[in-house]
Amino acid sequence: MDLKRVLGQNRRNMMKTKTIQNDYIVDKIKIGFMRFIFEAHEGVAVITTIDAKKGHIKLIIAPDRIETANLIIEDLKKDIQINEI
């Protein structure tokens, strides 16, 4: 198989994949903890800090892992105030 062709197909497939992006306001002290939790659940989502002073984060979720990401968020809400914006 031609390596360039395979790499080209993978790149096109990756470009077709759309992520789900949700914004939240959380306790700014908990941003690092939330990032750690999502890193531990590899491949589910990535957290990006938009405004640390306000606790504004963006959760970038793999489309096939949305249910898992939502379960993690719901579980975190038991201990952390998390508001979707």
C-alpha positions in Angstrom: 0.0 0.0 0.0 1.2 3.5 -0.8 2.1 5.4 2.4 1.3 8.8 0.9 -2.2 7.6 -0.1 -2.8 6.1 3.4 -1.7 9.3 5.1 -3.8 11.4 2.8 -6.9 9.3 3.5 -6.3 9.6 7.3 -5.9 13.3 7.0 -9.2 13.6 5.0 -11.0 11.4 7.6 -9.7 13.6 10.4 -10.9 16.7 8.7 -14.4 15.2 8.4 -14.5 14.6 12.1 -16.3 17.5 13.9 -15.7 18.1 17.6 -18.4 19.3 20.0 -17.4 22.5 21.8 -19.1 23.5 25.0 -18.3 26.6 27.2 -18.6 26.5 31.0 -18.0 28.8 33.9 -16.4 26.9 36.8 -14.6 27.8 40.0 -11.3 29.0 38.8 -9.5 27.0 41.5 -10.9 23.8 40.0 -9.8 24.3 36.4 -6.6 22.3 36.9 -8.5 19.5 38.6 -11.0 19.3 35.8 -8.2 19.2 33.2 -6.6 16.3 35.2 -9.8 14.4 35.2 -10.3 14.7 31.5 -6.7 13.8 30.7 -7.2 10.7 32.8 -10.1 9.8 30.5 -7.9 9.8 27.4 -9.6 10.6 24.1 -12.9 11.9 25.7 -12.2 15.7 25.7 -9.7 18.5 26.1 -10.2 21.5 28.3 -9.0 24.9 27.1 -9.0 27.8 29.5 -10.6 30.9 27.8 -10.4 33.3 30.8 -8.8 31.9 34.0 -9.9 34.9 36.1 -13.6 34.3 35.3 -13.3 30.5 35.3 -14.3 30.3 31.6 -13.3 27.0 30.0 -14.1 25.3 26.7 -14.6 21.6 26.6 -13.6 20.2 23.2 -15.3 16.8 22.9 -14.7 13.9 20.5 -18.1 13.3 18.8 -18.2 9.6 19.6 -17.4 10.4 23.3 -20.1 13.0 24.0 -22.1 10.6 26.3 -19.0 9.9 28.4 -18.1 13.6 28.6 -21.6 14.4 29.8 -21.4 11.7 32.4 -18.1 13.1 33.7 -19.5 16.6 33.8 -22.6 15.4 35.7 -20.4 13.6 38.2 -18.1 16.6 38.7 -21.2 18.8 39.3 -21.7 16.9 42.6 -18.6 18.6 44.0 -17.9 21.6 41.7 -20.2 24.4 40.5 -20.3 24.1 36.7 -22.5 26.3 34.6 -22.8 25.8 30.8 -22.9 29.1 28.9 
